[in-house]
Amino acid sequence: MDLPVDEWKSYLLEKWSLLPTSIQLTISTAETLGDIFLQSSSLLLPEDEMFLKRLSRGYLVGKDPEAPLFYREEGNKKFQEKDYTGAAVLYSKGVSHSRPNTEDIALCYANRSAALFHLGQYEICLKDIIRAQTHGYPERLQPKIMLRKAECLVTLGRLQEASQTIKDLESNFTAKPALADSPFQILQRNLHHLEMKIQGKKNLTETFPAALAKAFEDMDLRDENEQISSASSSVSLCTNPLKGRYLVATKDILPGELLVKEAAFVSVLTPGEMQPLHQPLDSKWSTRVTNGDLYCHQCLKHTLATVPCDGCSYAKYCSQECMQQAWELYHSIECSLGGLLLTLGVFCHIALRLTLLARFEDVGEIIRKLCDETSHKDVFLPENKNMVKTLKYYGQGESEENGKIVQPPIPGCDVNGKYENNYYAVFNLLPHTENHSPEYKFLCALSVSALCRQLEAASLQALTTGLKSSKLKAAATPEFCPDLDIWGVAMLRHMLQLQCNAQAITTIQQTGSKENIITDSRQVRLATGVFPVVSLLNHSCSPNTSVSFISTVATIRASQQIRKGQEILHCYGPHESRMGVAERQQKLRSQYFFDCTCPACQTEAHRMASGPRWEAFCCNSCRAPMQGDDVLSCGNRSCPESISRDHLVSRLQDLQQQVEMAQKLLRNDKLEQAIGRLLGCRHDAESFLSAEHTMVGEIEDGLAQAYAALGDWQKSATHLQKSLQVVEVRHGPCSVEMGHELFKLAQIFFSGFAIPEALNTIQKAEKVLSVHYGPWHDDIQELRKMKSCLLDLPPIPVGPSIMPGPHCFGELAHPGHAQEVPVGYCGIIIKKSIALKMPGSSFSGS
């Protein structure tokens, strides 16, 4: 995913192994990136390029004229099954393969508008209707979408426009009697009823945009830092030889305070589960849904109504504006290289895009440094006086100016000491050239070299065939660097930087049948981005900040109180609550090239005798913790029990398989069977696992889901509270994991009409989640809706209730935000607005 596909990696690693030792040594001991690139690229042979082209052709990224009909028919099947989301995605695939101004694209847009109408996305439905008409929707079918348009306008309360649409239809029928059998009279008869109904409704288009606007408003930094763009005045940039660059608190910081809000300088959508290479002929077109079908390739906004690039089927956007912006910034060059970029991986793609974006900044001195590395002294480059002045400071320590001693600025800062979100800051991120293995540098260099040769070929083709506009000519021919070797060195530098400086932009994706109140929820990597300011934060296995995302914007909040002068710390992935110290150290050493000495690692190294409580085995006789290495003995000195670790690990693996089978039964709605298997798993777990073991929590969580699906809210809450205890032991009472578990428990109490318990849990969940996400996160809005609904309820009599669950709110729109950590145990949570699916209450005395 980040690196090239396995076939290309294996091919290049074998090529490396066959090189003479002298050439390997030359590349291994090269002193500059320019030397590494030039030495490696000279070894790229035509047969290597042909092999790479064959791999690239395995991705269907062009427009296939036969695909729109296939996807339209598949979408129609989903539509008939009332799976309108699935239908919309398939119609979008048809749109992406259609040429502009054809009946194919018009029909796909029209069909998608019908699916969006049934999903209640009326504004987007109207846009698709306009798109269908713009691209030449057949006149014989116009009444269908005009009627749909009128219904949308009525539902949205835009009655004047709806009336005009009806009048236009009437005029059309009068002029063309052949259309008189159209059902427009039905809509006309119901129009008055719809007009009356709309008076009591709010405009449905305001809900999500208003919440999203408030979310961004809350994300605004109250006092922006004068030294660091995108950071609050509560932090300051420092540097020393051991830590490098880092951020410290300039004042006492409270939990939840927003410290950094930064848009990605570059982001590339992670392709997800792309169509496999070399598919059999009977599966030419895939119906599999990937990230690329659901998110805008420019702004990462979630959408079911993508707008495709006119030249390829891969790049899709949420709007015409995003498509145009992407085209002008980078896609005019990337468009013809889709298969190659998917083959070479996300890191290579980001490296190209970073270099393309550098065209829009005055980076002459940066490129001059690259020219020096590649011995290209004669390249004409623009100059920026501030940048020249800044770069002159580097490498010469203190200097004197106007009789005053001037300290060299921190790398990435301009001459005035300002650190900004720009290409200069990105360029100054460390590539760790000396730490990467020779094989890895060879792999990156040859991948970049192959990409450069394709860029050169594409540029020559564009110039020889002629381009339609001067803007496209400028895009096809790099303005600031006529020699692609310079681009190659820049891209190689960026590719090496990314292993330590790339940031995973994550989101929570939910799947599951609409008939089931249980949904699979898992954290997925939506995109990979470069955030120059976020990259300033050093790592801790027990950080004092929490990171989340809305679209391409990263926000960092204090997750605990931070004292003045204390360092602001971020977790790079290996967290103390998810990995043991040995695993964390290995991960950090191999990917980030350092040994962690944070307090969590130092403390844990001294208490490894029995391991963390959430991984501990217990004595079958007295329930005391088992201790030891290969052979475990009971921690209770009066108990003689002992057993081999391997035996217990084997039992744990068997138990894990049983739990996975139960979860599969749960997803297939075989609830009674799932409960029986989970109860058996719990009995088995009690004989050798500690009460706080992660597996115990997973079992209790599964039982909570099963009983919720049966509408037995009381049993569901009992089991969920037990799983909550495990989460608290492992992650802490104020962790984001705890917040998500409290959110689930609040849903259960809400659906079971346990009003005091629900209100108390809602308050706890809101308090925890607000620290990590701010007050306008969608889960917090859901909690507030639940609270408002419960407070407005009339008194409920004591005793079991047979009343239906509250119906005061429905499914909220899910923006493209991201959680820093997985939700729940197995990634399975209770679907929002549970009461809409399962009426009734099983709580007594509520």
Secondary structure as the mmCIF struct_conf table of DSSP 4:
data_model
#
loop_
_struct_conf.conf_type_id
_struct_conf.id
_struct_conf.beg_label_comp_id
_struct_conf.beg_label_asym_id
_struct_conf.beg_label_seq_id
_struct_conf.end_label_comp_id
_struct_conf.end_label_asym_id
_struct_conf.end_label_seq_id
BEND BEND1 LEU A 3 LEU A 3
HELX_LH_PP_P HELX_LH_PP_P1 PRO A 4 VAL A 5
HELX_RH_AL_P HELX_RH_AL_P1 ASP A 6 LEU A 18
BEND BEND2 LEU A 19 LEU A 19
HELX_RH_AL_P HELX_RH_AL_P2 THR A 21 SER A 28
TURN_TY1_P TURN_TY1_P1 THR A 29 THR A 29
BEND BEND3 GLU A 31 THR A 32
HELX_RH_AL_P HELX_RH_AL_P3 LEU A 33 SER A 41
TURN_TY1_P TURN_TY1_P2 SER A 42 LEU A 43
HELX_RH_AL_P HELX_RH_AL_P4 PRO A 46 SER A 56
TURN_TY1_P TURN_TY1_P3 ARG A 57 GLY A 58
BEND BEND4 TYR A 59 TYR A 59
BEND BEND5 GLY A 62 GLY A 62
TURN_TY1_P TURN_TY1_P4 PRO A 65 GLU A 66
HELX_RH_AL_P HELX_RH_AL_P5 ALA A 67 GLN A 80
TURN_TY1_P TURN_TY1_P5 GLU A 81 LYS A 82
HELX_RH_AL_P HELX_RH_AL_P6 TYR A 84 HIS A 97
BEND BEND6 SER A 98 SER A 98
HELX_LH_PP_P HELX_LH_PP_P2 ARG A 99 ARG A 99
TURN_TY1_P TURN_TY1_P6 PRO A 100 ASN A 101
BEND BEND7 THR A 102 THR A 102
HELX_RH_AL_P HELX_RH_AL_P7 GLU A 103 HIS A 118
TURN_TY1_P TURN_TY1_P7 LEU A 119 GLY A 120
HELX_RH_AL_P HELX_RH_AL_P8 TYR A 122 THR A 134
TURN_TY1_P TURN_TY1_P8 HIS A 135 GLY A 136
HELX_RH_3T_P HELX_RH_3T_P1 GLU A 139 LEU A 141
HELX_RH_AL_P HELX_RH_AL_P9 GLN A 142 THR A 155
TURN_TY1_P TURN_TY1_P9 LEU A 156 GLY A 157
HELX_RH_AL_P HELX_RH_AL_P10 LEU A 159 ALA A 175
HELX_RH_3T_P HELX_RH_3T_P2 PRO A 177 LEU A 179
TURN_TY1_P TURN_TY1_P10 ALA A 180 ASP A 181
BEND BEND8 SER A 182 SER A 182
TURN_TY1_P TURN_TY1_P11 PRO A 183 PRO A 183
HELX_RH_AL_P HELX_RH_AL_P11 PHE A 184 GLN A 199
TURN_TY1_P TURN_TY1_P12 GLY A 200 GLY A 200
BEND BEND9 LYS A 201 LYS A 201
HELX_RH_3T_P HELX_RH_3T_P3 LEU A 204 GLU A 206
HELX_RH_AL_P HELX_RH_AL_P12 THR A 207 MET A 219
BEND BEND10 ASP A 220 ASP A 220
BEND BEND11 ARG A 222 ASP A 223
STRN STRN1 GLU A 224 GLU A 224
BEND BEND12 GLU A 226 GLN A 227
STRN STRN2 ILE A 228 ILE A 228
TURN_TY1_P TURN_TY1_P13 SER A 229 SER A 230
STRN STRN3 ALA A 231 SER A 232
TURN_TY1_P TURN_TY1_P14 SER A 233 SER A 234
STRN STRN4 VAL A 235 ASN A 240
TURN_TY1_P TURN_TY1_P15 PRO A 241 LYS A 243
STRN STRN5 GLY A 244 ALA A 249
BEND BEND13 THR A 250 LYS A 251
STRN STRN6 ILE A 253 ILE A 253
TURN_TY1_P TURN_TY1_P16 PRO A 255 GLY A 256
STRN STRN7 LEU A 258 ALA A 263
BEND BEND14 PHE A 265 PHE A 265
STRN STRN8 VAL A 266 LEU A 269
BEND BEND15 GLU A 273 GLU A 273
HELX_LH_PP_P HELX_LH_PP_P3 MET A 274 PRO A 276
BEND BEND16 LEU A 277 HIS A 278
HELX_RH_3T_P HELX_RH_3T_P4 LEU A 281 SER A 283
BEND BEND17 TRP A 285 TRP A 285
HELX_RH_AL_P HELX_RH_AL_P13 ASN A 291 LEU A 294
STRN STRN9 TYR A 295 TYR A 295
TURN_TY1_P TURN_TY1_P17 HIS A 297 CYS A 299
STRN STRN10 HIS A 302 HIS A 302
BEND BEND18 LEU A 304 ALA A 305
STRN STRN11 VAL A 307 PRO A 308
BEND BEND19 ASP A 310 GLY A 311
BEND BEND20 SER A 313 TYR A 314
STRN STRN12 LYS A 316 TYR A 317
BEND BEND21 CYS A 318 SER A 319
HELX_RH_AL_P HELX_RH_AL_P14 GLN A 320 ALA A 326
HELX_RH_PI_P HELX_RH_PI_P1 TRP A 327 HIS A 331
HELX_RH_AL_P HELX_RH_AL_P15 SER A 332 GLU A 334
HELX_RH_3T_P HELX_RH_3T_P5 CYS A 335 LEU A 337
HELX_RH_AL_P HELX_RH_AL_P16 GLY A 338 LEU A 344
HELX_RH_AL_P HELX_RH_AL_P17 VAL A 346 LEU A 357
HELX_RH_3T_P HELX_RH_3T_P6 ALA A 358 PHE A 360
BEND BEND22 GLU A 361 GLU A 361
HELX_RH_AL_P HELX_RH_AL_P18 GLY A 364 THR A 374
TURN_TY1_P TURN_TY1_P18 SER A 375 SER A 375
TURN_TY1_P TURN_TY1_P19 LYS A 377 ASP A 378
HELX_RH_AL_P HELX_RH_AL_P19 LYS A 385 TYR A 393
TURN_TY1_P TURN_TY1_P20 TYR A 394 GLY A 395
BEND BEND23 GLN A 396 GLN A 396
BEND BEND24 GLU A 398 GLU A 398
STRN STRN13 SER A 399 GLU A 401
TURN_TY1_P TURN_TY1_P21 ASN A 402 GLY A 403
STRN STRN14 LYS A 404 VAL A 406
HELX_LH_PP_P HELX_LH_PP_P4 GLN A 407 ILE A 410
TURN_TY1_P TURN_TY1_P22 PRO A 411 GLY A 412
STRN STRN15 CYS A 413 CYS A 413
TURN_TY1_P TURN_TY1_P23 VAL A 415 ASN A 416
BEND BEND25 GLY A 417 GLY A 417
STRN STRN16 TYR A 419 TYR A 419
BEND BEND26 ASN A 421 ASN A 422
HELX_RH_AL_P HELX_RH_AL_P20 TYR A 423 PHE A 427
TURN_TY1_P TURN_TY1_P24 ASN A 428 ASN A 428
BEND BEND27 LEU A 429 LEU A 429
TURN_TY1_P TURN_TY1_P25 THR A 433 ASN A 435
BEND BEND28 HIS A 436 HIS A 436
HELX_RH_AL_P HELX_RH_AL_P21 PRO A 438 THR A 465
BEND BEND29 LYS A 468 LYS A 468
HELX_RH_AL_P HELX_RH_AL_P22 SER A 470 ALA A 476
BEND BEND30 THR A 477 THR A 477
BEND BEND31 GLU A 479 PHE A 480
BEND BEND32 PRO A 482 PRO A 482
HELX_RH_AL_P HELX_RH_AL_P23 LEU A 484 ASN A 501
STRN STRN17 ALA A 502 THR A 511
TURN_TY1_P TURN_TY1_P26 LYS A 514 GLU A 515
BEND BEND33 ILE A 517 ILE A 517
STRN STRN18 ILE A 518 VAL A 530
TURN_TY1_P TURN_TY1_P27 PRO A 532 VAL A 533
HELX_RH_3T_P HELX_RH_3T_P7 VAL A 534 LEU A 536
HELX_LH_PP_P HELX_LH_PP_P5 LEU A 537 LEU A 537
STRN STRN19 ASN A 538 HIS A 539
BEND BEND34 CYS A 541 SER A 542
BEND BEND35 ASN A 544 ASN A 544
STRN STRN20 THR A 545 ILE A 550
TURN_TY1_P TURN_TY1_P28 SER A 551 THR A 552
STRN STRN21 VAL A 553 ALA A 558
BEND BEND36 SER A 559 GLN A 560
STRN STRN22 ILE A 562 ILE A 562
TURN_TY1_P TURN_TY1_P29 LYS A 564 GLY A 565
HELX_LH_PP_P HELX_LH_PP_P6 GLN A 566 GLN A 566
STRN STRN23 GLU A 567 GLU A 567
HELX_LH_PP_P HELX_LH_PP_P7 ILE A 568 ILE A 568
STRN STRN24 LEU A 569 HIS A 570
BEND BEND37 GLY A 573 GLY A 573
TURN_TY1_P TURN_TY1_P30 GLU A 576 ARG A 578
BEND BEND38 MET A 579 MET A 579
HELX_RH_AL_P HELX_RH_AL_P24 VAL A 581 TYR A 592
HELX_RH_AL_P HELX_RH_AL_P25 PRO A 599 ALA A 605
TURN_TY1_P TURN_TY1_P31 HIS A 606 HIS A 606
BEND BEND39 ALA A 609 SER A 610
HELX_RH_3T_P HELX_RH_3T_P8 ARG A 613 GLU A 615
STRN STRN25 PHE A 617 CYS A 618
TURN_TY1_P TURN_TY1_P32 ASN A 620 CYS A 622
HELX_LH_PP_P HELX_LH_PP_P8 ALA A 624 ALA A 624
STRN STRN26 PRO A 625 PRO A 625
STRN STRN27 MET A 626 GLY A 628
BEND BEND40 ASP A 629 ASP A 630
STRN STRN28 VAL A 631 CYS A 634
BEND BEND41 GLY A 635 ASN A 636
TURN_TY1_P TURN_TY1_P33 ARG A 637 SER A 638
STRN STRN29 SER A 642 SER A 644
HELX_RH_AL_P HELX_RH_AL_P26 ARG A 645 ARG A 667
TURN_TY1_P TURN_TY1_P34 ASN A 668 ASP A 669
HELX_RH_AL_P HELX_RH_AL_P27 LEU A 671 GLU A 686
TURN_TY1_P TURN_TY1_P35 SER A 687 PHE A 688
STRN STRN30 LEU A 689 LEU A 689
TURN_TY1_P TURN_TY1_P36 ALA A 691 GLU A 692
HELX_RH_AL_P HELX_RH_AL_P28 THR A 694 ALA A 709
TURN_TY1_P TURN_TY1_P37 LEU A 710 GLY A 711
HELX_RH_AL_P HELX_RH_AL_P29 TRP A 713 HIS A 731
TURN_TY1_P TURN_TY1_P38 PRO A 733 CYS A 734
BEND BEND42 SER A 735 SER A 735
HELX_RH_AL_P HELX_RH_AL_P30 VAL A 736 SER A 751
TURN_TY1_P TURN_TY1_P39 GLY A 752 PHE A 753
HELX_RH_AL_P HELX_RH_AL_P31 ILE A 755 TYR A 773
TURN_TY1_P TURN_TY1_P40 PRO A 775 TRP A 776
HELX_RH_AL_P HELX_RH_AL_P32 ASP A 778 LEU A 791
TURN_TY1_P TURN_TY1_P41 ASP A 792 ASP A 792
BEND BEND43 LEU A 793 LEU A 793
HELX_LH_PP_P HELX_LH_PP_P9 PRO A 794 PRO A 795
BEND BEND44 VAL A 798 GLY A 799
HELX_LH_PP_P HELX_LH_PP_P10 MET A 803 PRO A 806
BEND BEND45 CYS A 808 CYS A 808
HELX_LH_PP_P HELX_LH_PP_P11 GLU A 811 ALA A 813
BEND BEND46 GLY A 816 GLY A 816
STRN STRN31 HIS A 817 ALA A 818
BEND BEND47 GLU A 820 VAL A 821
BEND BEND48 GLY A 824 GLY A 827
STRN STRN32 ILE A 828 ILE A 830
HELX_LH_PP_P HELX_LH_PP_P12 LYS A 831 LYS A 831
BEND BEND49 LYS A 832 SER A 833
HELX_RH_3T_P HELX_RH_3T_P9 ILE A 834 LEU A 836
TURN_TY1_P TURN_TY1_P42 LYS A 837 LYS A 837
BEND BEND50 MET A 838 MET A 838
BEND BEND51 SER A 844 SER A 844
#
